[in-house]
């Protein structure tokens, strides 16, 4: 019985969907990790949102919050300092 036949089809599918790591699968069926990479090549991992996109979304949220709610409440909701909210308010006032 070859190494790939020892792994059940459900676990192969889970491995290809990135639900099981290669280390877990290797330990479970006593197959070297390097050989596992050869017999079950994975597609590229799905992309995660970049830091710059997350920062832009946070900035937009805080700007909108600073212009519509009182300062202390905006700071509490946005999980930042009042000084940060004042900066966002000043940028909104100055059109920056």
C-alpha contacts under 8 A as a table, 3 or more apart, distances in Angstrom:
res1	aa1	res2	aa2	distance
1	X	5	X	6.31
1	X	6	X	6.94
2	X	5	X	5.38
2	X	6	X	6.67
3	X	6	X	5.33
3	X	7	X	7.11
3	X	31	X	7.03
4	X	7	X	5.58
4	X	39	X	6.81
4	X	40	X	7.96
5	X	8	X	7.10
6	X	29	X	7.20
7	X	11	X	6.62
7	X	12	X	6.56
7	X	29	X	7.10
8	X	11	X	5.43
8	X	12	X	6.35
9	X	12	X	5.03
9	X	13	X	6.20
10	X	13	X	5.18
10	X	14	X	6.22
11	X	14	X	4.91
11	X	15	X	6.03
11	X	20	X	7.74
12	X	15	X	5.05
12	X	16	X	6.28
12	X	40	X	7.93
13	X	16	X	5.11
13	X	17	X	6.25
14	X	17	X	5.03
14	X	18	X	6.33
14	X	19	X	5.20
14	X	20	X	5.94
15	X	18	X	5.12
15	X	19	X	5.71
15	X	20	X	4.78
15	X	21	X	6.50
15	X	22	X	7.27
15	X	25	X	7.86
16	X	19	X	7.59
16	X	40	X	7.97
16	X	42	X	5.65
16	X	43	X	7.37
17	X	20	X	7.87
18	X	21	X	6.59
18	X	45	X	7.87
20	X	24	X	6.61
20	X	25	X	6.87
21	X	24	X	5.36
21	X	25	X	6.40
22	X	25	X	5.09
22	X	26	X	5.87
22	X	33	X	6.47
22	X	36	X	7.34
22	X	37	X	7.98
23	X	26	X	5.09
23	X	27	X	6.17
23	X	33	X	6.67
24	X	27	X	5.24
24	X	28	X	6.06
25	X	28	X	5.09
25	X	29	X	6.32
25	X	31	X	7.86
26	X	29	X	5.62
26	X	30	X	5.46
26	X	31	X	4.81
26	X	32	X	5.93
26	X	33	X	5.72
26	X	36	X	7.12
27	X	30	X	5.16
27	X	31	X	6.93
31	X	35	X	6.93
31	X	36	X	6.56
32	X	35	X	5.36
32	X	36	X	6.24
33	X	36	X	4.92
33	X	37	X	6.32
34	X	37	X	5.24
34	X	38	X	6.64
35	X	38	X	5.04
35	X	39	X	6.32
36	X	39	X	5.30
36	X	40	X	5.87
36	X	41	X	7.94
37	X	40	X	5.47
37	X	41	X	5.46
37	X	42	X	7.73
38	X	41	X	5.97
49	X	53	X	6.60
49	X	54	X	7.08
50	X	53	X	5.38
50	X	54	X	6.53
51	X	54	X	5.08
51	X	55	X	6.07
52	X	55	X	5.04
52	X	56	X	6.10
53	X	56	X	5.12
53	X	57	X	6.25
54	X	57	X	5.15
54	X	58	X	6.20
55	X	58	X	5.02
55	X	59	X	6.07
56	X	59	X	5.03
56	X	60	X	6.14
57	X	60	X	5.15
57	X	61	X	6.16
58	X	61	X	5.11
58	X	62	X	6.17
59	X	62	X	5.21
59	X	63	X	6.08
60	X	63	X	5.13
60	X	64	X	6.15
61	X	64	X	5.25
61	X	65	X	6.05
62	X	65	X	4.90
62	X	66	X	5.89
62	X	74	X	7.88
62	X	78	X	6.39
62	X	85	X	7.32
62	X	88	X	7.14
63	X	66	X	5.15
63	X	67	X	6.35
63	X	85	X	7.99
63	X	88	X	5.55
63	X	89	X	7.13
63	X	92	X	7.21
64	X	67	X	5.42
64	X	68	X	6.41
65	X	68	X	5.38
65	X	69	X	5.88
65	X	74	X	5.88
65	X	78	X	7.77
66	X	69	X	5.93
66	X	70	X	7.31
66	X	71	X	6.71
66	X	74	X	6.02
66	X	85	X	5.84
66	X	86	X	7.71
66	X	88	X	6.32
66	X	89	X	5.68
67	X	89	X	6.24
67	X	92	X	7.30
69	X	73	X	6.70
69	X	74	X	5.79
70	X	73	X	5.53
70	X	74	X	6.00
71	X	74	X	5.13
71	X	75	X	6.16
71	X	82	X	6.57
71	X	85	X	6.53
71	X	86	X	7.42
72	X	75	X	5.13
72	X	76	X	6.26
72	X	82	X	6.40
73	X	76	X	5.09
73	X	77	X	6.19
74	X	77	X	5.17
74	X	78	X	5.95
74	X	85	X	7.10
75	X	78	X	5.24
75	X	79	X	5.85
75	X	80	X	5.23
75	X	81	X	5.65
75	X	82	X	5.40
75	X	84	X	7.85
75	X	85	X	6.20
76	X	79	X	5.26
76	X	80	X	6.80
76	X	81	X	7.97
80	X	84	X	6.53
80	X	85	X	7.53
81	X	84	X	5.32
81	X	85	X	6.72
82	X	85	X	5.04
82	X	86	X	6.21
83	X	86	X	5.03
83	X	87	X	6.30
84	X	87	X	5.06
84	X	88	X	6.40
85	X	88	X	5.09
85	X	89	X	6.17
86	X	89	X	4.99
86	X	90	X	6.13
87	X	90	X	5.12
87	X	91	X	6.23
88	X	91	X	5.10
88	X	92	X	6.19
89	X	92	X	5.09
89	X	93	X	6.17
90	X	93	X	5.01
90	X	94	X	6.10
91	X	94	X	5.15
91	X	95	X	5.97
91	X	96	X	5.03
92	X	95	X	5.17
92	X	96	X	6.24
93	X	96	X	7.82
